[in-house]
Amino acid sequence: MRGLSQRVLRSEDRRILTGHGTYVDDLRRRTCCTPHWRSPFAHARVQGSDVSSAAGSPGVVAVFHG
């Protein structure tokens, strides 16, 4: 158990200080944007939604609604 003001040995320091660290900006992964639609009416009850045009658009991976 470590106490306050005690030295903490870290294994990543040498890698980061010498420029060999991996940062989030270095990662090359497929990412998706997630736009959200909100009702302009407070406490409105949504009766239904037609997501067929959104789902059929090029580049759309998935459409979620609840």
Summary of the structure (lengths in Angstrom):
residues: 66
radius of gyration: 23.4
end to end distance: 46.0
largest distance: 59.5
contacts: 44
relative contact order: 0.08
helix: 18%
strand: 0%
